[in-house]
Amino acid sequence: MNTLERRVLELIGEDPDNPDVFTDDSTGMAQIRDSLNDAIQEVCMLTGSHRRKFYVSLQENKNFYQVTSDRDYFAYPVSVWLTGMKRRLVQVDLPYLTHLNYRWLYDTGNPLRYFLIGSDKICVHPKPASDSYSLEIDAIAIPERYTLDTDRIKIRDEYQWAIVNYAVSEYWAGVGDAESATDYFMRYLQKLGMIDLYPASYERRYESKTVKNELE
């Protein structure tokens, strides 16, 4: 059981040293670990706190490439460099290229710009004139989900309590305690500095009452 899991159990009233339900095995902790993994991936996506480099080898006369990796998931680029030439590519979109030259797919030379397709594909323009180019992509990444309490968790210390509050919120939502679930979700947002995006709203009920004439 790692530190994050222990904190969650303490907040939901379980004894982490002698749990009744959430035992430290593959099935007992599955719910807690799923919630923590969801929180870790969401926090990394929202804050951009987990960055790494991805590399793509370019091929002659080819515009489109898939960004792959043996670890983590590509989220979105911070910068894209054409290695060897030490040139930073400019991010554009398809309408820009079409306006620039409606026959842009036929352009060949040293890549100058790129645009993204979906979640893990990139297009460069012009298409490379040779196989001697490659891209170095400095990108925001989403960590792979951890499965064991000994696995490394790729999250900054400053976001640990946010992740714990997210998992606790999901637990209370799962047992039908909407008030506690909302409370811990707001704590999650506060730790991320995003509380203003989800202001707490309280329903107000207005009533009117007719006062009878005392002379009747």
C-alpha positions in Angstrom: 0.0 0.0 0.0 1.6 3.3 -1.1 1.2 6.7 0.6 -1.6 7.9 -1.6 -3.7 4.8 -0.9 -3.1 5.1 2.9 -4.3 8.7 2.9 -7.5 7.7 1.0 -8.3 4.9 3.4 -7.8 7.2 6.4 -10.2 9.8 5.0 -12.9 7.2 4.3 -12.6 5.7 7.8 -10.7 2.6 7.0 -7.7 1.5 9.1 -4.9 1.3 6.6 -2.9 -1.1 8.8 -5.9 -3.5 9.2 -8.5 -2.7 6.5 -11.8 -4.5 6.4 -12.7 -4.0 2.8 -9.8 -2.5 0.9 -7.2 -5.1 1.6 -3.8 -4.7 0.0 -4.3 -7.2 -2.9 -5.2 -7.0 -6.6 -9.0 -7.0 -6.0 -9.4 -5.3 -2.6 -7.6 -2.1 -3.7 -8.8 -2.1 -7.3 -11.5 0.6 -6.7 -9.1 2.9 -4.9 -6.3 2.4 -7.4 -8.6 3.0 -10.4 -9.7 6.3 -8.8 -6.1 7.4 -8.1 -5.1 6.5 -11.6 -7.9 8.5 -13.0 -6.9 11.5 -10.9 -3.2 11.2 -11.8 -3.9 11.2 -15.5 -6.5 14.0 -15.3 -4.1 16.2 -13.2 -1.3 15.7 -15.6 -3.5 16.6 -18.5 -4.9 19.7 -16.8 -1.7 21.1 -15.3 0.9 19.9 -17.9 3.0 18.8 -15.0 4.4 15.6 -16.6 6.6 16.3 -19.7 8.9 14.1 -21.7 10.4 13.9 -25.2 9.0 11.9 -28.0 11.0 11.1 -31.2 9.7 10.5 -34.7 11.9 9.4 -37.6 10.8 11.1 -40.9 10.7 9.4 -44.2 11.2 10.7 -47.7 8.0 12.0 -49.4 5.8 11.2 -46.3 3.7 13.9 -44.6 1.9 11.9 -41.9 3.3 10.1 -38.8 2.1 8.5 -35.6 3.7 9.4 -32.3 4.4 6.3 -30.4 6.2 5.4 -27.2 7.0 2.4 -25.1 5.9 4.3 -22.0 3.4 7.1 -21.1 1.0 8.5 -23.6 1.4 11.6 -25.9 -1.0 14.3 -24.9 0.0 17.5 -26.8 3.3 19.2 -27.9 5.0 22.1 -26.2 7.5 22.4 -29.0 8.6 20.4 -32.1 12.2 20.5 -33.4 13.7 19.3 -36.6 16.8 17.6 -35.2 20.1 18.2 -37.0 19.0 21.5 -38.4 18.1 22.9 -34.9 14.9 24.3 -36.3 11.7 24.8 -34.4 8.6 23.9 -36.5 5.6 26.2 -36.4 2.2 24.7 -35.4 -0.5 25.5 -37.9 -3.8 23.9 -38.9 -5.3 22.4 -42.1 -7.2 25.5 -43.2 -3.9 27.5 -43.0 -2.1 25.1 -45.3 -5.0 25.0 -47.7 -5.0 28.7 -47.8 -1.3 28.8 -48.2 -1.3 26.3 -51.1 -4.2 24.1 -52.0 -1.7 21.6 -53.5 0.4 21.6 -50.3 0.6 17.8 -50.3 2.9 18.0 -53.3 5.4 20.3 -51.6 8.8 18.8 -50.8 11.8 20.1 -48.9 12.9 20.8 -45.4 9.9 20.6 -43.0 8.9 24.1 -41.7 5.5 23.5 -39.9 3.2 20.8 -38.5 -0.3 20.2 -37.4 -1.9 17.5 -35.2 -4.5 14.9 -36.2 -6.4 13.3 -33.5 -4.6 12.3 -30.3 -1.4 10.8 -31.6 -0.8 11.7 -35.2 1.3 14.6 -36.7 1.6 16.0 -40.2 4.7 17.9 -41.3 4.9 20.3 -44.2 6.7 20.3 -46.6 7.2 16.5 -46.8 10.9 15.6 -46.3 13.1 15.4 -49.4 15.1 12.6 -47.7 15.2 10.1 -44.8 17.8 12.1 -42.9 15.3 14.1 -40.7 13.7 13.4 -37.4 11.5 15.2 -35.0 12.2 15.8 -31.3 8.8 16.6 -29.6 8.8 18.2 -26.2 5.4 17.2 -25.0 3.0 16.9 -22.2 2.5 13.2 -21.4 -0.1 11.2 -19.5 1.5 8.6 -17.3 0.6 4.9 -17.6 -1.6 3.6 -14.9 0.1 2.0 -12.0 -1.0 -1.5 -10.9 1.2 -2.3 -7.8 1.9 -0.3 -4.7 5.6 -0.5 -5.6 5.2 1.1 -9.0 6.6 4.6 -9.5 3.9 7.3 -9.5 4.7 10.2 -11.8 3.1 13.1 -10.1 4.5 16.2 -8.4 4.3 16.4 -4.6 2.2 19.5 -4.7 -0.6 17.6 -6.4 -0.7 14.6 -4.1 -3.5 15.8 -1.9 -5.5 16.8 -4.9 -5.3 13.3 -6.2 -6.3 11.9 -2.8 -9.3 14.2 -2.6 -10.4 13.1 -6.0 -10.3 9.4 -5.0 -12.2 10.1 -1.8 -14.8 12.0 -3.7 -15.4 9.1 -6.0 -15.7 6.7 -3.1 -18.4 8.8 -1.4 -20.2 9.2 -4.7 -20.1 5.4 -5.1 -21.8 4.8 -1.7 -24.4 7.5 -2.4 -23.1 10.3 -0.1 -23.5 13.2 -2.5 -22.7 15.8 0.1 -19.3 14.3 1.1 -18.5 13.6 -2.6 -19.1 17.2 -3.5 -17.1 18.5 -0.5 -14.0 16.4 -1.5 -14.4 17.2 -5.2 -14.3 20.9 -4.3 -11.2 20.3 -2.2 -9.6 18.6 -5.2 -10.3 21.7 -7.4 -9.0 23.9 -4.7 -5.7 22.1 -4.5 -5.4 22.4 -8.3 -6.1 26.1 -8.1 -9.2 25.6 -10.3 -12.0 26.3 -7.8 -13.1 29.4 -9.6 -14.0 27.3 -12.7 -16.5 25.3 -10.6 -18.1 27.8 -8.1 -20.2 26.1 -5.5 -23.9 27.0 -6.1 -26.6 26.7 -3.6 -30.2 26.4 -4.5 -32.5 29.0 -3.1 -36.2 28.5 -2.6 -38.4 31.6 -2.5 -41.8 31.3 -0.9 -44.7 33.8 -0.6 -47.5 33.7 1.9 -50.8 35.5 2.0 -51.6 37.3 5.2 -55.2 37.3 6.0 -57.0 40.5 6.7 -57.3 40.7 10.5 -60.7 42.4 10.2 -62.3 39.3 8.5 
